[in-house]
Amino acid sequence: MEGEAAHHLVRVLRAQPGQLYELSDGHRLCLARIEAVKRERVEFSLTEELPAHEFRIRITLLLSIVKFDAFEWALEKATELGVYTIVPLAAARSEKALLVAAPKRAQRWKKILLEASQQSRRLRIPALMQLTKLEQVFSSHLDGLRLLLSERSDAPPLRAVLKGQTAATVALAIGPEGGWTDPEFQAAQRSGFQEASLGGLILRTETAVIAALASLNYALSAE
């Protein structure tokens, strides 16, 4: 192991020969013993392969840009809840200054995903896509279950939408503060997205992320 990960092991965790760590290459999980510690390099020997948890469904989270502290908290929790891919959305009601600054945060966001994956012992890190306009994202997701969280009073409850579902892939769109605009609702409908409500209360974007993903994992047996 080299680079930043090795630096963290050596300088922060004070790694020593003989210590055991779990290592993943994104495909399998192994127990490994440290054989040698150098300045910016740690050498391991693999001792055994460990059973690895894989989610049955692949969830793509289409997450509108909101204030970065809330957005980054949502990234962390989405990773812990098994999201496969994350697409930052430039929604109509996303703050323009945040949209301009978002591409510069990509490396920080990838680090958050890495650390959350390590903490939750995930086999692979969620893929983080580039900031994308909403219409492009909707039109590119044409397979599987497509959900748009909605605060509109006539939107069916998420539990009703998920009843009897067995989809292996899910695209979940969550709007910004202020919600979706009428043209965005129309674009989602044209692309086959179903509106779904989390109840009568208005949730912050980051709260909706946790509530919706927990519901999907439960309903679709993603454990």
N, C-alpha and C positions, 0 to 999 in steps of 0.2 A: 504494500500500500504506500502511495506517495501523495504529495500535494497537501492540500488543506486538511484532509482527513487524517493523514499521518501526523501532520503538525499538531492537530488537536489531541491525538492519542499520546504523543510524546510530551508535549508541553503542558497540556491541561490535565489529562488523565494519568500522567506519569506512568505510561505503559512500561512493563518489565517482562523479560523473557519468562515463559512459563504460564503467563496469564491466558485465560480462555475468553474468546469473544465469538459472537455469532456474526457471520459474514454472509452477504447475499450478493449475487451478480445479476439480480433481477429475474432469474429463472429458478434458482434453487437456494436453499438455506443450509449453511454448514457451520458446525462448531470447529473453531480453529484455535491453535495454540501459537502464541508469539514465540518465535525462535530467535529473532535478533531485532534490536532496536538501534537505529542509527539516527542521525540528526533530522533528516526529512524523509525517512524511509522505515517502514516496519515490515518485517518478513514473517510470514505465518506458515504453518503446516496444517493442512486440513485433516481433522481427526475423524469426523463422521458427518454424514448428511442428516439433517433434521427434517421432520415433517413441516411442510410450509402451508400456511393458510392462503387459499385463493378464493376471492369472491366469485359467486356464481354469475352474477349480473355485472354488466359493464355500464356504469353510469357516467354520462358526460354532463358536467355541470356548466350551464351557460349563465355566468354570474355577472350581473351588471356592475360597473364600476361605481363604488361609493367611497366615502372617506376612507383613506388608506388604513387607519388603525382598525376600523371595522372590517374592511375587505381582507386584510391580512389575518385577522382572527378567524374569519370565515374560511380562508384557505387552509389554515391549520386544522380546524374541526372537520372540514370536508375530507381532508386526507385521512384523519383518524376514522372516519365513517366509510372509507373504502372507495371514494370516487376514483374513477379510472382516468378521466381527462377533464381538464378545467379550461374553459374558454372565457377570458375576460370580454365583457360586452360593452360596446359604446352605445348605450341606450339614449333615447331622446332627452330624458330628464337627468342623465348623468351630468355632473358639473363639468363644464368645458375645461377648466383649469386642471382637473384631475385627469381628464382624457389626454391632455397634452403631456402631463407628467408621467402617465402610466408606463409607457415603454421603458423609461429609465429605471423603473422599479423591478423589471423582469428578473434580474439576477438575485435581488433580495427575495423575491417571491419563490424562486427556485430553491433558495436556501431554506426557506420556511417549509416548503414541501419535503425537502430532504430530511430535515430535523424531525418533522412530524411523522414521517415514514419510519425513521429509526426508532422514535419513541414508542410507536404503536406496533412495531415489529412487522411492518409490511414487507412483502417480498419485493415489490417494485414501487417506484416513485410515480405519482400521477404525472401525466404529460401536461405541460402548461403551454397552451397555444398563444399566438399573438393576439393583441387587442383587435377585435373584429366588429364591424358594423352588424347590427342585429339582423337586418334583412338577409345578409349573406349567410349568416349562421343558420337561420331558419331554413333557407332553401337548400342547405347542404346536409341537413339531417332529415332524411326521408324514410328511414327504416326504424323498426322497433317502436317502443312506446314513447310518445312525445308529449311532454307536460309543460304547461305554462301556469305558474302560480298567479292567482288572480284575487284581487280584493273586491271584485264586483259582486253584488248581492245575489245575482242569479247563477254564479259559478257553482258547479256541483262540489260537494266535499271531496277531498282527496281520497278518503277511505272508500267512497262510492266508486270513484274512477278506478281505483286499484283492485276492487273486488273481482276475483276470478282471473286476474292478469297473470300471465306466465312468461312475460317478455324477458329475453336475455340481454337486451340492450335498451337503455333508457336515456333520453335527452331531457334534462330538467332545466327550465329557464326561470330565473328569479330576477325580478325587476329592481330598479333603484328606489331611493327615497322619492315619494311622490307617485310611484307606480308606473304602469305602462300607459302610453298614449293610445288613442283610438286607432291610428294607422298601424301601430305595433300589434295591437290585438288582431287587426285585419290580416297583417302579414303572417302572423302565427297561425291563424285559422287556415289561410291558403296553403300553408306548408304542413297541415295535418296535426298541429299542436292542439291538445285539449286543455281547456281551462280547468283549473282545480283550485279549491279554496282550502285554507288551513283553519277556517273558522271565522267568527264575527269580529275578532280583535285584529287590529292592524299591527303586524309584526315588523320589526326592523329587518333589514335584509339579512344580516348575519344570524338572527334568531330563526328566520324562515329557512335558512340553509340547514340548520341542525334538525328542526322539526320535520322538514320534508324528507331529508335523507334517512332519518331514523324510521320514518313511516315506510319508505321504500324498502329499506333493509328488512323490516319486519314483514311487510306484505308479500315481498317477492322472495323471501327466504334466502337473503344474500349472505348469510353467515357462513 
